[in-house]
Amino acid sequence: MTHAARAVRHAGLNALHHLTVLAGILAFPVALLGRRAGVTLPIGRVVARIHEAYDAAADGATPTADEGDQTER
C-alpha cells in the first residue's frame, strides 16, 4: 500500500471513528429510554470495532475481519 493510500485510509477511519462516537453520543438519550423498555442498542460494539480498526491503521497493521474473535490454541 502506498503512503498516499495509507494516509487516505487513516483519514477515512479517523472520520468514521469520530462519526460513530458522535452517533453514540446522540443516541444516548434514546438508549436510556430503550433500556427502561428492555431494548439495548449495539452502538458500543460498533464504536469498539471502528476504534480497533483506527488503532490498527495508526500502528500500520491491517486488521482482520475476525481479529477479536480468535482464541489461543
Rosetta silent file (secondary structure, phi, psi, omega in degrees, C-alpha in Angstrom):
SEQUENCE: MTHAARAVRHAGLNALHHLTVLAGILAFPVALLGRRAGVTLPIGRVVARIHEAYDAAADGATPTADEGDQTER
SCORE:     score description
SCORE:     0.000 S_00000001
   1 L     0.000  133.008 -178.789    0.000    0.000    0.000 S_00000001
   2 L   -74.750  164.855 -179.708    1.426    3.378   -0.956 S_00000001
   3 H   -61.971  -41.128 -179.707    1.931    6.176    1.510 S_00000001
   4 H   -64.625  -43.155  179.426   -0.880    8.230   -0.058 S_00000001
   5 H   -65.312  -39.158  178.080   -3.333    5.319    0.071 S_00000001
   6 H   -64.336  -40.172  179.188   -2.370    4.631    3.683 S_00000001
   7 H   -66.179  -39.367  178.126   -2.911    8.300    4.571 S_00000001
   8 H   -66.032  -43.367  178.676   -6.338    8.318    2.900 S_00000001
   9 H   -62.476  -43.363  179.312   -7.329    5.115    4.701 S_00000001
  10 H   -62.096  -45.107  179.252   -6.116    6.533    8.013 S_00000001
  11 H   -65.042  -39.652  178.648   -8.045    9.780    7.496 S_00000001
  12 H   -65.396  -42.228  177.744  -11.174    7.870    6.491 S_00000001
  13 H   -67.152  -35.440  176.935  -11.005    5.624    9.550 S_00000001
  14 H   -62.837  -47.001  178.874  -10.431    8.679   11.738 S_00000001
  15 H   -63.351  -42.981  179.122  -13.528   10.360   10.315 S_00000001
  16 H   -63.425  -40.424  177.691  -15.562    7.152   10.649 S_00000001
  17 H   -61.144  -47.258 -178.805  -14.417    6.732   14.251 S_00000001
  18 H   -66.488  -36.828  177.934  -15.445   10.268   15.150 S_00000001
  19 H   -67.073  -37.652  178.504  -18.804    9.896   13.395 S_00000001
  20 H   -71.090  -34.616  175.160  -19.591    6.687   15.281 S_00000001
  21 H   -64.873  -42.917  177.681  -18.643    8.324   18.580 S_00000001
  22 H   -61.420  -43.340  178.374  -20.937   11.252   17.689 S_00000001
  23 H   -61.452  -39.377  177.493  -23.731    8.826   16.790 S_00000001
  24 H   -64.039  -40.737  178.190  -23.244    7.106   20.144 S_00000001
  25 H   -65.702  -43.929 -179.326  -23.463   10.422   21.989 S_00000001
  26 H   -68.694  -30.244 -179.269  -26.572   11.459   20.078 S_00000001
  27 H   -84.756   -5.119 -176.260  -28.191    8.048   20.615 S_00000001
  28 H   -57.451  -48.363  178.115  -27.508    8.083   24.353 S_00000001
  29 H   -61.077  -37.658  177.932  -30.914    9.518   25.396 S_00000001
  30 H   -66.448  -39.262  179.081  -32.660    7.025   23.111 S_00000001
  31 H   -64.679  -39.062  178.225  -30.551    4.211   24.576 S_00000001
  32 H   -64.149  -44.580  177.786  -31.509    5.220   28.115 S_00000001
  33 H   -66.077  -39.364  178.792  -35.213    5.217   27.254 S_00000001
  34 H   -64.849  -38.488  179.388  -34.810    1.940   25.349 S_00000001
  35 H   -62.906  -38.345  176.914  -33.055    0.305   28.279 S_00000001
  36 H   -63.512  -29.842  178.910  -36.009    1.176   30.504 S_00000001
  37 L   -88.651   -2.373  178.277  -38.204   -0.555   27.929 S_00000001
  38 L    92.506   13.943 -179.201  -35.865   -3.584   27.816 S_00000001
  39 L  -112.701  133.160  176.937  -34.203   -2.804   24.463 S_00000001
  40 L  -115.895  146.390  178.009  -30.430   -2.348   24.102 S_00000001
  41 L  -101.509  140.924 -177.766  -28.538   -0.745   21.206 S_00000001
  42 L   -87.041   24.857 -174.733  -25.254   -2.293   19.960 S_00000001
  43 H   -62.999  -31.101  178.922  -23.577    1.096   19.392 S_00000001
  44 H   -62.962  -39.993  177.853  -20.823    0.298   21.902 S_00000001
  45 H   -67.615  -37.951  179.110  -19.713   -2.706   19.863 S_00000001
  46 H   -63.915  -47.275  179.285  -19.763   -0.633   16.667 S_00000001
  47 H   -62.135  -40.321  179.516  -17.611    2.091   18.229 S_00000001
  48 H   -63.400  -42.630  179.576  -15.208   -0.532   19.602 S_00000001
  49 H   -64.559  -42.645  178.758  -14.770   -2.192   16.176 S_00000001
  50 H   -65.916  -39.532  178.906  -14.134    1.156   14.469 S_00000001
  51 H   -63.247  -41.558  177.261  -11.699    2.118   17.231 S_00000001
  52 H   -62.247  -42.813  178.950   -9.788   -1.164   16.766 S_00000001
  53 H   -64.898  -40.395  178.872   -9.571   -0.573   13.008 S_00000001
  54 H   -64.846  -44.672  178.588   -8.376    3.000   13.574 S_00000001
  55 H   -62.807  -40.526  179.053   -5.717    1.871   16.070 S_00000001
  56 H   -64.389  -39.148  178.337   -4.539   -0.850   13.694 S_00000001
  57 H   -68.503  -37.031  178.818   -4.244    1.698   10.873 S_00000001
  58 H   -67.345  -31.691  178.661   -2.365    4.086   13.145 S_00000001
  59 H   -84.073   -9.388  179.557    0.069    1.286   14.042 S_00000001
  60 L    89.954    4.471  179.362    0.484    0.365   10.386 S_00000001
  61 L   -92.494  161.041  175.589   -1.136   -3.054   10.710 S_00000001
  62 L  -107.769  116.303 -178.984   -4.054   -4.344    8.681 S_00000001
  63 L   -70.667  148.084  175.857   -6.901   -5.618   10.888 S_00000001
  64 L   -96.095  161.170 -177.333   -8.541   -8.910   10.014 S_00000001
  65 L   -64.447  -32.843 -177.063  -12.297   -9.424    9.947 S_00000001
  66 L  -112.737   30.038 -176.074  -12.195  -11.883   12.847 S_00000001
  67 H   -57.656  -43.111 -178.564   -9.330  -10.337   14.829 S_00000001
  68 H   -79.249  -11.081 -175.002  -11.312  -10.045   18.045 S_00000001
  69 H   -96.721   -3.432 -177.008  -12.867  -13.495   17.693 S_00000001
  70 L   -78.762  143.841  175.818   -9.658  -15.565   17.689 S_00000001
  71 L  -119.014  155.398  179.064   -8.764  -17.668   20.703 S_00000001
  72 L   -73.808  142.234  179.924   -5.399  -19.062   21.676 S_00000001
  73 L  -123.265    0.000    0.000   -4.859  -22.721   20.825 S_00000001
